[in-house]
């Protein structure tokens, strides 16, 4: 498991120039738009260094993540791709 960093640190590493606000980042965390999902530690969210922003409606992204073999080969991603229980895959 990678090191956990704050949403602000994650934002600095992934966005240059026009960065989303902390409120937007927190909204993304609550809505499940960052994968793997951030963890709430006290008053702030912490996320893995290698986390990515996803659009939950973009199924092509999950296929691309597995194709690149970035280590996100989880049951959830397999279920999204195959549309059935991951244990059946």
DRENPA-3360 file (N, C-alpha, C; in nm, 2 decimals, always signed):
BEGIN
1 = XXXXXXXX = +0.08/-0.12/+0.00/+0.00/+0.00/+0.00/+0.09/+0.12/+0.00 ~ +0.05/+0.22/-0.08/+0.13/+0.34/-0.09/+0.11/+0.43/+0.03 ~ +0.19/+0.54/+0.04/+0.18/+0.63/+0.15/+0.05/+0.72/+0.13 ~ -0.01/+0.75/+0.24/-0.13/+0.83/+0.24/-0.09/+0.98/+0.26 ~ -0.15/+1.06/+0.17/-0.12/+1.20/+0.17/-0.25/+1.28/+0.18 ~ -0.25/+1.40/+0.21/-0.37/+1.48/+0.22/-0.42/+1.51/+0.08 ~ -0.55/+1.55/+0.07/-0.61/+1.59/-0.06/-0.54/+1.71/-0.12 ~ -0.49/+1.80/-0.04/-0.42/+1.92/-0.10/-0.29/+1.87/-0.16;
9 = XXXXXXXX = -0.21/+1.79/-0.09/-0.09/+1.74/-0.15/-0.11/+1.66/-0.28 ~ -0.22/+1.58/-0.28/-0.25/+1.50/-0.40/-0.29/+1.60/-0.51 ~ -0.36/+1.70/-0.48/-0.40/+1.80/-0.58/-0.28/+1.87/-0.64 ~ -0.18/+1.91/-0.55/-0.06/+1.97/-0.60/+0.02/+1.88/-0.70 ~ +0.02/+1.75/-0.67/+0.09/+1.66/-0.76/+0.02/+1.63/-0.89 ~ -0.11/+1.64/-0.89/-0.19/+1.60/-1.01/-0.24/+1.72/-1.10 ~ -0.24/+1.84/-1.04/-0.30/+1.95/-1.11/-0.20/+2.07/-1.10 ~ -0.18/+2.13/-1.22/-0.09/+2.25/-1.22/-0.18/+2.37/-1.27;
17 = XXXXXXXX = -0.15/+2.48/-1.23/-0.23/+2.60/-1.28/-0.37/+2.61/-1.20 ~ -0.47/+2.58/-1.27/-0.61/+2.60/-1.22/-0.65/+2.47/-1.14 ~ -0.62/+2.47/-1.01/-0.65/+2.36/-0.93/-0.79/+2.36/-0.87 ~ -0.85/+2.24/-0.85/-0.98/+2.24/-0.78/-0.97/+2.29/-0.63 ~ -1.07/+2.35/-0.58/-1.07/+2.39/-0.44/-1.08/+2.27/-0.35 ~ -1.05/+2.29/-0.22/-1.05/+2.18/-0.12/-1.20/+2.13/-0.11 ~ -1.30/+2.22/-0.12/-1.44/+2.18/-0.12/-1.47/+2.08/-0.23 ~ -1.42/+2.11/-0.35/-1.44/+2.03/-0.47/-1.37/+1.89/-0.44;
25 = XXXXXXXX = -1.25/+1.89/-0.39/-1.18/+1.77/-0.36/-1.25/+1.68/-0.26 ~ -1.31/+1.75/-0.16/-1.38/+1.67/-0.06/-1.51/+1.62/-0.12 ~ -1.58/+1.69/-0.21/-1.70/+1.65/-0.27/-1.67/+1.52/-0.36 ~ -1.55/+1.53/-0.43/-1.51/+1.41/-0.51/-1.49/+1.29/-0.42 ~ -1.42/+1.31/-0.31/-1.40/+1.20/-0.21/-1.53/+1.14/-0.17 ~ -1.62/+1.22/-0.13/-1.75/+1.17/-0.08/-1.83/+1.10/-0.19 ~ -1.82/+1.15/-0.31/-1.89/+1.09/-0.43/-1.83/+0.97/-0.49 ~ -1.71/+0.94/-0.44/-1.64/+0.82/-0.50/-1.57/+0.85/-0.63;
33 = XXXXXXXX = -1.53/+0.97/-0.66/-1.47/+1.00/-0.78/-1.32/+1.00/-0.78 ~ -1.26/+0.95/-0.67/-1.12/+0.93/-0.66/-1.10/+0.78/-0.62 ~ -1.01/+0.71/-0.70/-0.99/+0.57/-0.68/-0.84/+0.54/-0.66 ~ -0.80/+0.47/-0.56/-0.88/+0.41/-0.45/-0.94/+0.52/-0.36 ~ -1.05/+0.48/-0.30/-1.12/+0.58/-0.22/-1.04/+0.64/-0.11 ~ -1.05/+0.77/-0.09/-0.98/+0.83/+0.02/-1.04/+0.79/+0.16 ~ -0.95/+0.79/+0.26/-0.99/+0.76/+0.40/-1.00/+0.89/+0.48 ~ -1.10/+0.90/+0.56/-1.11/+1.02/+0.65/-1.04/+0.99/+0.78;
41 = XXXXXXXX = -0.94/+1.08/+0.80/-0.86/+1.08/+0.93/-0.89/+1.20/+1.00 ~ -0.98/+1.19/+1.10/-1.01/+1.31/+1.18/-1.10/+1.41/+1.09 ~ -1.05/+1.53/+1.07/-1.12/+1.62/+0.99/-1.08/+1.63/+0.84 ~ -0.98/+1.55/+0.80/-0.94/+1.56/+0.66/-0.93/+1.42/+0.60 ~ -0.94/+1.43/+0.47/-0.93/+1.30/+0.39/-0.78/+1.28/+0.36 ~ -0.74/+1.15/+0.36/-0.61/+1.11/+0.31/-0.63/+1.01/+0.20 ~ -0.54/+1.02/+0.10/-0.56/+0.94/-0.02/-0.42/+0.88/-0.06 ~ -0.42/+0.77/-0.13/-0.29/+0.71/-0.17/-0.23/+0.80/-0.27;
49 = XXXXXXXX = -0.09/+0.79/-0.28/-0.02/+0.88/-0.37/-0.06/+0.85/-0.51 ~ -0.08/+0.72/-0.54/-0.11/+0.68/-0.68/-0.26/+0.68/-0.72 ~ -0.34/+0.75/-0.64/-0.48/+0.75/-0.66/-0.51/+0.84/-0.79 ~ -0.62/+0.81/-0.86/-0.66/+0.88/-0.98/-0.80/+0.93/-0.97 ~ -0.83/+1.04/-1.04/-0.97/+1.09/-1.05/-1.04/+1.01/-1.15 ~ -1.16/+0.96/-1.12/-1.24/+0.89/-1.22/-1.38/+0.95/-1.23 ~ -1.43/+0.93/-1.35/-1.57/+0.96/-1.36/-1.65/+0.83/-1.35 ~ -1.73/+0.81/-1.25/-1.79/+0.68/-1.23/-1.87/+0.63/-1.35;
57 = XXXXXXXX = -1.91/+0.72/-1.44/-1.99/+0.67/-1.56/-1.90/+0.64/-1.67 ~ -1.77/+0.65/-1.66/-1.67/+0.62/-1.77/-1.62/+0.48/-1.76 ~ -1.68/+0.39/-1.82/-1.64/+0.25/-1.81/-1.51/+0.22/-1.89 ~ -1.48/+0.31/-1.99/-1.35/+0.29/-2.06/-1.23/+0.31/-1.97 ~ -1.24/+0.40/-1.87/-1.13/+0.42/-1.78/-1.10/+0.30/-1.71 ~ -1.19/+0.22/-1.66/-1.16/+0.10/-1.58/-1.10/+0.00/-1.67 ~ -1.14/-0.01/-1.79/-1.07/-0.10/-1.89/-0.92/-0.06/-1.91 ~ -0.90/+0.07/-1.92/-0.77/+0.12/-1.95/-0.68/+0.10/-1.83;
65 = XXXXXXXX = -0.73/+0.12/-1.71/-0.66/+0.09/-1.58/-0.61/-0.05/-1.58 ~ -0.69/-0.14/-1.61/-0.65/-0.28/-1.60/-0.55/-0.31/-1.72 ~ -0.58/-0.25/-1.83/-0.49/-0.28/-1.95/-0.34/-0.23/-1.91 ~ -0.34/-0.12/-1.84/-0.21/-0.06/-1.81/-0.15/-0.14/-1.69 ~ -0.23/-0.22/-1.62/-0.18/-0.30/-1.51/-0.12/-0.21/-1.40 ~ -0.19/-0.11/-1.36/-0.15/-0.02/-1.26/-0.17/-0.07/-1.12 ~ -0.21/-0.19/-1.10/-0.23/-0.24/-0.96/-0.37/-0.22/-0.91 ~ -0.46/-0.17/-0.99/-0.60/-0.15/-0.95/-0.69/-0.27/-0.99;
73 = XXXXXXXX = -0.63/-0.38/-1.00/-0.71/-0.50/-1.04/-0.79/-0.55/-0.92 ~ -0.90/-0.48/-0.89/-0.98/-0.52/-0.77/-1.11/-0.58/-0.81 ~ -1.18/-0.64/-0.72/-1.31/-0.70/-0.74/-1.41/-0.60/-0.80 ~ -1.40/-0.47/-0.75/-1.49/-0.37/-0.80/-1.47/-0.34/-0.95 ~ -1.34/-0.33/-0.99/-1.32/-0.30/-1.13/-1.36/-0.41/-1.21 ~ -1.33/-0.53/-1.17/-1.37/-0.65/-1.25/-1.52/-0.66/-1.26 ~ -1.59/-0.62/-1.16/-1.74/-0.62/-1.16/-1.79/-0.52/-1.26 ~ -1.73/-0.40/-1.26/-1.78/-0.29/-1.35/-1.75/-0.34/-1.49;
81 = XXXXXXXX = -1.64/-0.40/-1.52/-1.61/-0.44/-1.66/-1.70/-0.55/-1.70 ~ -1.72/-0.65/-1.62/-1.79/-0.77/-1.66/-1.94/-0.77/-1.63 ~ -1.98/-0.68/-1.55/-2.12/-0.67/-1.52/-2.18/-0.78/-1.44 ~ -2.10/-0.85/-1.36/-2.15/-0.96/-1.28/-2.06/-0.98/-1.16 ~ -2.09/-1.07/-1.07/-2.01/-1.09/-0.95/-1.86/-1.12/-0.99 ~ -1.77/-1.06/-0.91/-1.63/-1.07/-0.94/-1.59/-1.22/-0.91 ~ -1.66/-1.29/-0.82/-1.62/-1.43/-0.79/-1.65/-1.52/-0.91 ~ -1.74/-1.47/-1.00/-1.77/-1.55/-1.12/-1.68/-1.53/-1.24;
89 = X = -1.59/-1.43/-1.22/-1.50/-1.39/-1.33/-1.38/-1.49/-1.33;
% end
